[in-house]
Amino acid sequence: SSSLASSDKQFYATTPIFYVNAAPHIGHLHSQLLADVYTRYSRWRNPDKGAVMCTGTDEHGLKIQRVAEAQGIPPKKLCDGVSERFKDLARAANVDYQIFIRTTEERHGRAVEHVWRELDKRGYIYKSSYAGWYAVSDETYVPEDAVGEVIDPKSGEKYMVSTETGTRVEWMEEENYKFRLSAFREPLLEWLRSDASPVQPPPRADALLAELTRPGNTFLDDLSISRPASRLTWGISVPEDPGHTIYVWIDALVNYLTAAGYPWQGGEAFEKGKLWPPDLQVVGKDIIRFHALYLPAVLLALDLPLPKTLLTHGHWTMDSMKMSKSRGNVADPFEAMQFWGVDTIRMYLMWWGGNSGKDADYSTATIERFYKKDLEAQVGNLASRITTPKVLKKLESPELLWTMPTTIEEDDKKLLGLLQALPATYERHLATFRVDEAIQSVFDAVREANWHISHVQPWLKTTSPSAVHRALFFESETLRIAGILLQLIMPEKTKVLLDVLGVDPARRRFEDCEVGKGGERTPPTERVQVFPTVVAPGSATEEKG
Ligand code: ME8
């Protein structure tokens, strides 16, 4: 059951807030894009409701503190610089966010302190001591049974790593505050199992539930939520106890509340219920536990409504290794967009990494193949074929371009069927969070239209006027409907395409996707190349000359 259209309040989508230890990569862009696509979708389908997308940066914690120390700069300076790069990324990728949140902002500090005091007042915080492993790179405590010893092949040094992520862990022994996470075990399990299926896609919810119910699992044990200030200075102090700093994940998870105006003291725009709860939270599969357990537990403790959908996505890999800032095997999204164009990269990420549940391997060769075979040879080719003036002139009159033929031939039936079903198919895939399948359904129609035009051959002298009509009508309807539906994914390219086709900007709504109902338009006057030939650097094509 999808929650996408279910409430009256404004649609609210979030991305993780990203660590500022290094520049953004393709993986971060992927999360921003998913949130962008769904926010555009909500706005497009429910124009009166309003839709807000939030992204931002996670700036506190030991990891950032250490990177700043290593670079010999104050942490705030590191944060200011890298945070701007995440804004640049959204801007460059045409990600239409409304709120950008930084955890070093004063409003966020106030929200975090408020959450702490409320949890404390309600008896969910107690003082305790912790002795165990901590992974700085993941900013997380690691249970005893999830660490293992490795030996550095070069230096022979022995050290402990998290067996889940492979990152190094350190032994910590200290006094700190704990959150009574264990008190929420039953309500959390109930929520995860509920019909609303908050964790998407469902296999990831099943995996989490299986893990939680495994004997000896510690995910729902009480959680350390502070560090001694002697070790962690770069963070928000525990209210009334400056000897302790709030654990960075508690700090970070509150960002979604801060952005929605919590504790709702900022006037009407920040009333409780205006934005909260999020309709969609996009996260990578690496941080499911924090969003599916810790955040909901804190919300339950505060008596606040829980997010509707947690959309988890797989990882982009390079040569099958997770792209990661700490590891340094990353692809630069700015370079990729510069070379291939913003919409090509938007499409590539949403289609190839489109949440099938699998990881996807990123490479220039796969982008090139995708560009040539799908964008250039399918959409581009169809657009150029039906905008060729010589062919258009063969139409007996221009309005035939948007007028359904009175006789449908055997050869038209498959394409007509695909087009009639397409809007609903597309939406059904979006509702189940399969952006890849949604895009695929559009391309199935485009591919069929290319077959249709090759078969009818309107450019031949011998082709009858009615066959010319059928070809130009069906092919331009395909492009019109494909263009309207793909606006969410390729806002710029589809604008070019729909403009060339003469589609009225007021008639680019979902309701306009019906075959033959596109209305009058000015026929194209010159042949258009929406996806010109691009030669990738170092590609086989280039080498051949
Ligand atoms: O975890 N493929 O920040 P982070 C796809 N600050 N997506 C990827 C990816 C990859 N290879 N690598 C990263 C943090 N991502 C915390 C989050 S939220 C309250 C705090 C995306 O900078 C993906 O969404 O390590 C992943 O969950 C997120 O970036 C982690 O970014």
Residues whose N, C-alpha, C, O or C-beta is under 5 A from the ligand:
A	BS01	ME8	P16 I17 F18 Y19 G27 H28 H30 S31 D58 A252 L253 V283 G284 I287 G314 H315 W316 K322 M323
